[in-house]
Every structure is written in C-alpha cells, then in structure tokens.
Amino acid sequence: MINIPMRTEGAWKKDTLLAVNTLKPGKILNAQNIEGLNRQREAPGRAAGPGGNPGAGSARVSGLPGEPAGRQVQSMGTPAAAPAQMKIPALVHPIQKGQKVLLSSGRPIRQADICLGWNSTDARCDVDVSAFLLGENGKVIGDDWFVFYGQTKSPDGSTVFEMDGVTDREVIRVDLSKLASSVQKIVFVLTINEAAEKGLHFGMLKDAYIRILDHRDQTELVSFSMTDYYTNVISMMIGELYQHNGNWKFHGVGNGVAKDLAGLCGLYGVQVSG
C-alpha cells in the first residue's frame, strides 16, 4: 500500500485524494483531519489562472488550515459563472494523435517543461494534472512514483509539479539527468475532479493541449492538441515521454478512461485501499 512521508499515515483512498486538495504540501493527513476536511469541502474549483479557469464565481476559503493557493469552494447560493477562457499559446511543432517523435532540438535535452492547458464549456469542470512514472512493465516503479497537486515531487527529485504556469494552466518540470534509471515512461494525465459525482465528462472540455519546452530557453520541442473529446471519459492520457534505444521520445496519446484519480492509481499499479 502507498505510504507517502509527510503526506499520509496510511494507504491512499479516494477520500484522501479529495481531501488533500485543501492541504498544503507537508501537511500530514490522518483519519481525523481527512474526515473534517471532507465535511468542510463543498464544491472545489481552481482559482483563475492564465486566461481564467473553471470555477469563476467562487470565493476563496481562507479559514481552512493549510489552504493551498489556487483551490476554491463555491460560495453558498452563488450560481457558477460561465467558465473563463484561456488564450491558447501558438503550438510551433504540433504532431498528430498517435504520432511519436524524438525529443530533440539538435542538442541534448536535460530539463523539459511539460506545459498543459485547456478550456471548458462547463464551469464545474475542475481539471487536475498528474504524471505517472512507469517501469518496463507499464506500472509505477513504486507506490509513491506519481506526481500531482498533493504530491509535488517524485522520490528522485526529477519530476516536479507546478501549481500554475504563466502562459499555461499547469506545468510539470522533468529533469532527465536526475530521473531514476528504472523509469522508462512518464504518462501525463488530465482528470476532471468529482466527475462521476457531478455528471461531468471530457465532452465538456475543449482546446486541451500539451507542449514540451526546453527549460533552458523555453523553445518548444513538440506539442499535441487533442481532437477527440469523449462523453464517456473522465480521465485523459494526453501524452507520454518514453525511452527508446537510449533516446527520449514523445507520444501524442489523446485516449482516456472512465476512471478518477484513484482509479488511475490502480490502473498504473499504485495500490489504493477501498
């Protein structure tokens, strides 16, 4: 079972993943504060990021202990406003769904910024980004080898989650020089928070993209814009970095599943209690 130091005192549960929205990194979770936070948590949404973000019309909650920047709850009795739209950056080197390309700019790539963005047609859509670091068997190399808003760094320090980007909604930075040799693939996933409970799906999203930048000068190496938005999907594997013959390549995936973040943990081998 997953046991993350300074994150939780037990296995990840679906309720734990929801409750961690309201905790700063470093806050220890236990049964008492998880239960209390779940009672206080009402209708989560993100603060307006670059170009705005779903959750407009929400009020920042300042009374919760350890509330992280960027998380909100809907004001009681306040109807959700139309979702603000972000300006999609120019995608310089786009590839098609299913295409695989070498991650290169004519020089060795050490650090890459994986930048993600999207828009929605429904203000209730609160999208989360996560990365799963996989071994040769397609499973995480350990229960704590996935990075998301509640666990912002991989054990080797190579993969770091940024809450918000400047041009993009969220950024995951990967230092390939620090990456554990057993990691053969990193899958980047978009998940709609509380989708099953609220009847949300990827048919309510649009403009979703992923672009890979060389961290040194922010030069785009490759990008992929989603074309298929399925109404029976709540999590989307938008793209992945993987090793092939000693080189790193990028694959534009654009396929999804009807699983939430807890379900994805099980899919990629992270043991999650019921």
C-alpha positions in Angstrom: 0.0 0.0 0.0 1.2 3.5 -0.7 2.7 5.3 2.3 4.0 8.8 1.4 6.2 10.5 4.0 4.7 13.9 5.1 1.6 13.2 3.1 -0.4 10.5 4.7 -0.2 7.9 7.5 -1.8 5.2 5.5 -2.8 4.0 2.1 -4.2 6.4 -0.4 -8.0 6.4 -0.5 -10.4 8.2 -2.8 -11.4 10.4 0.1 -7.8 11.1 0.8 -7.2 12.3 -2.8 -10.2 14.6 -2.5 -9.3 15.9 0.9 -5.6 16.7 0.0 -7.0 19.5 -2.2 -7.3 21.6 0.9 -3.9 20.9 2.4 -0.5 22.5 1.7 2.3 20.1 0.8 3.9 18.9 4.0 0.6 18.7 6.0 0.3 15.2 7.5 -3.0 13.6 6.7 -4.7 11.3 9.2 -8.2 9.9 9.7 -9.3 12.9 11.9 -8.3 15.8 9.6 -9.3 13.9 6.4 -12.9 13.5 7.8 -13.0 17.1 9.0 -11.7 18.5 5.7 -14.2 16.4 3.7 -17.0 18.0 5.7 -15.7 21.5 5.1 -15.0 20.9 1.4 -18.1 21.8 -0.7 -17.6 22.4 -4.4 -14.0 22.7 -5.4 -12.6 24.7 -8.3 -9.4 26.3 -9.2 -8.6 30.0 -8.9 -8.4 31.9 -12.1 -5.2 31.0 -13.8 -3.7 32.3 -17.0 -6.7 33.5 -19.1 -9.1 32.4 -16.3 -10.2 28.9 -15.3 -13.3 26.9 -14.4 -14.6 28.0 -11.0 -15.4 31.6 -11.8 -17.9 32.9 -9.3 -16.3 31.1 -6.5 -15.0 32.6 -3.2 -11.5 31.8 -1.8 -11.8 30.0 1.5 -9.3 31.4 4.0 -10.5 29.7 7.1 -9.3 26.2 6.2 -6.0 25.2 7.8 -3.2 24.9 5.2 -5.3 26.0 2.2 -3.1 26.0 -0.9 -3.1 28.8 -3.4 -5.3 28.0 -6.3 -8.1 26.0 -4.7 -11.5 27.4 -4.0 -15.0 26.4 -3.0 -18.2 27.7 -4.4 -20.0 30.4 -2.4 -23.2 29.2 -0.9 -26.1 30.3 -3.1 -23.9 31.7 -5.8 -24.5 30.3 -9.2 -21.5 29.2 -11.2 -20.5 31.8 -13.7 -19.7 30.9 -17.3 -16.1 29.5 -17.4 -13.4 32.0 -18.3 -11.4 31.0 -21.3 -7.6 31.0 -21.5 -5.7 32.1 -24.6 -4.1 29.0 -26.2 -0.4 29.6 -27.0 0.8 29.1 -30.5 1.9 25.4 -30.9 5.1 25.5 -33.0 5.8 21.8 -33.6 2.4 20.0 -33.4 2.1 16.3 -34.1 -1.0 14.2 -34.8 -2.7 11.8 -32.4 -0.7 8.6 -32.2 2.4 10.1 -33.7 5.8 9.5 -31.9 8.8 11.8 -32.3 12.3 12.1 -30.9 12.6 14.7 -28.1 15.4 16.8 -29.5 16.4 20.3 -30.6 19.8 19.4 -32.1 21.4 19.3 -28.6 21.0 17.1 -25.6 17.9 17.8 -23.5 18.4 17.9 -19.8 15.4 19.7 -18.4 12.0 19.8 -20.1 8.9 21.8 -19.1 5.7 19.8 -19.8 3.1 22.5 -20.2 -0.7 21.8 -20.3 -3.8 23.8 -20.9 -7.4 23.5 -21.8 -10.8 25.3 -21.8 -14.2 24.1 -20.8 -17.9 24.7 -21.6 -19.0 24.0 -18.1 -17.8 26.0 -15.1 -18.0 22.9 -12.8 -15.1 21.2 -14.7 -12.1 21.3 -12.4 -9.3 19.7 -14.2 -6.2 18.1 -12.4 -2.9 17.2 -14.0 -0.9 14.2 -12.9 2.2 12.2 -14.0 2.9 8.5 -13.5 6.5 7.3 -13.7 6.5 3.8 -15.1 9.0 1.0 -15.4 9.3 -1.6 -18.2 6.2 -3.4 -17.1 4.0 -0.3 -17.6 3.4 0.1 -13.8 4.8 2.7 -11.4 8.2 1.6 -10.0 7.0 2.3 -6.5 3.7 3.4 -4.9 4.9 7.0 -4.5 6.1 7.4 -8.0 3.3 9.6 -9.3 3.2 13.4 -9.1 0.1 15.6 -8.8 -1.2 18.5 -6.8 -1.0 16.6 -3.5 2.5 15.1 -4.1 4.5 17.6 -6.0 7.9 15.9 -6.4 9.0 12.4 -7.4 11.3 10.5 -4.9 14.3 11.1 -7.1 13.6 14.8 -7.4 13.4 14.6 -11.2 9.7 15.4 -11.7 8.2 18.4 -10.1 4.6 19.7 -10.3 4.0 23.5 -10.6 0.5 24.6 -9.4 0.1 27.2 -12.2 2.1 28.2 -15.2 2.4 31.7 -16.7 1.2 31.0 -20.2 -0.2 27.5 -19.5 -2.6 26.3 -16.8 -0.1 23.9 -15.2 3.4 22.8 -15.7 5.4 19.6 -14.7 9.1 20.0 -14.9 11.2 16.9 -15.7 15.0 16.8 -15.2 16.0 13.8 -17.3 19.5 13.9 -15.8 18.0 13.1 -12.3 15.5 10.6 -13.5 15.8 7.1 -11.9 17.2 4.7 -14.5 14.3 2.3 -13.9 11.8 4.8 -15.2 11.1 4.0 -18.8 8.0 6.1 -19.4 6.2 9.1 -17.9 2.5 9.4 -18.7 0.7 12.8 -18.3 -3.0 12.7 -17.5 -5.8 15.2 -17.2 -8.6 14.2 -14.8 -11.9 16.0 -14.1 -12.3 16.3 -10.4 -15.5 14.8 -8.9 -16.7 14.0 -12.5 -18.8 10.9 -11.5 -20.5 12.7 -8.7 -21.4 15.8 -10.8 -22.1 14.1 -14.1 -19.1 15.7 -15.9 -17.1 14.3 -18.8 -14.5 15.3 -21.4 -17.2 16.3 -23.9 -17.4 19.4 -21.7 -13.7 20.3 -22.4 -12.0 21.8 -25.5 -8.7 23.2 -26.6 -6.7 20.7 -24.5 -3.0 20.5 -25.4 0.4 19.5 -24.1 3.6 21.1 -25.2 7.2 20.2 -24.3 9.7 23.0 -23.9 13.4 23.0 -23.4 13.7 24.6 -20.0 16.9 26.5 -20.9 15.3 28.9 -23.4 11.7 27.8 -23.5 12.0 26.6 -27.1 9.1 24.3 -28.0 10.3 20.8 -28.9 7.0 19.2 -29.7 3.3 19.8 -29.0 0.0 17.9 -29.3 -3.5 19.3 -29.3 -6.4 16.9 -28.5 -9.0 16.3 -31.2 -11.3 13.7 -29.6 -13.4 14.7 -26.6 -15.3 11.6 -25.4 -18.5 11.9 -23.3 -17.8 8.6 -21.5 -14.3 9.6 -20.4 -13.3 11.5 -17.2 -9.5 11.0 -17.3 -7.4 11.5 -20.5 -3.9 10.3 -21.1 -2.9 13.2 -23.2 0.8 12.3 -23.9 3.8 10.5 -22.7 7.6 10.6 -22.7 9.3 7.3 -23.1 12.8 5.8 -23.7 13.6 4.0 -27.0 17.0 2.8 -27.9 18.5 5.1 -25.3 16.7 8.2 -26.6 13.7 10.0 -25.2 10.6 10.3 -27.4 7.2 11.9 -27.1 3.9 10.2 -28.0 0.7 12.2 -28.5 -1.8 9.8 -27.0 -5.2 11.5 -26.6 -7.1 8.5 -25.2 -9.0 8.3 -22.0 -10.8 6.1 -19.4 -13.8 6.3 -17.2 -11.7 6.4 -14.1 -11.0 9.1 -11.5 -7.6 9.7 -10.0 -8.0 6.8 -7.5 -8.9 4.6 -10.4 -5.8 5.7 -12.4 -3.6 4.8 -9.4 -4.9 1.3 -9.6 -4.5 1.2 -13.4 -0.8 2.1 -13.1 -0.1 -0.2 -10.2 -0.4 2.2 -7.2 -2.1 0.2 -4.5 -5.1 2.1 -3.3 -7.4 0.9 -0.4 -11.1 0.9 -0.9 
